[in-house]
Amino acid sequence: MATVNTAWDRVSQNIFKTWLIMFLFSLFAVGVIYVFARALGYGSTGALSLVGLALILAGVINFASYYWSDKIVLSISGAKPIKKEDNPQLYRLVENLCIAAGLPLPKIYIINDTAPNAFATGRNPKHAAIAFTSGILQTLDKHELEGVTAHELSHVGNRDTLVLAVVSILVGMIAILADIFMRSLWFGGGHRDSKGNNLFMVLAIIAAILAPLAATLIKLAVSRKRELLADASGVLLTRYPEGLASALLKISSDKHQLKNAHTGTAHLFIVNPLKGKDVKNWLTGLFNTHPPIEERVKILRSM
């Protein structure tokens, strides 16, 4: 099998894997909703109609999330906007990388926190924001900060906010429908006139128990793939993998705890801000929002 050892190879591989996971996840979501509907006594036509309605509802929720989630994330994180005169050096660094990436200049925010970290958000490149903690500006040298900035700009260029918003809404929808289904069994709801197939009932009960967990694991897998994609895409901008690799090691080894770290926003940061939450065991590692730092550094140094 051919060895994947260039940034371009890594980008192509991670894009393919992400969209394959999302395609399979979409089929999974449709299948789960269909099984729930059939178990509640709907015929095949009625079940397909419910699938369509659920996907339309997910689209509406995604639209709202797409437009307003960035403001919520920045507020939760305690990020404050800065102007060019506040930090000319940082502005020039971001501007130069934006020119290289062909992206408009995002709004730049600072989080007053000693823990080194950074994240990007925004519904598209024209409405993007990139936030740095004060700690990361003090901890990293110029090449390392360039690597981090290139990584975050790659999230913007790769539309990762949109990708993860879509996946998150589907995960939430499956969890809500599983809860509704179990409650309907408890209270004897459903279209019992149709006498739902016993096979669908068994499948639906199994799905109601396992589907939310499976959906969450898929979401986290997508998150990890987008991190690896941003690493590789960032290297294409800086042409210096060691800058990002060194930055990741410094950020992950820092002992300061990010004050506004939150499970709902942890996946956005370049390194998980919830210290001690990333684990190396392969099974429990499935619940990580980020790939292990050692894996990321190894891949970067192989490019």
PyMOL commands that set and color helices and strands:
alter all, ss='L'
color gray80, all
select helices_A, chain A and resi 7-39+44-76+84-86+88-101+125-127+134-139+142-157+160-187+192-194+198-238+241-253+266-268+284-287+293-302
alter helices_A, ss='H'
color red, helices_A
select strands_A, chain A and resi 79-81+107-111+118-122+128-133
alter strands_A, ss='S'
color yellow, strands_A
deselect
rebuild
show_as cartoon
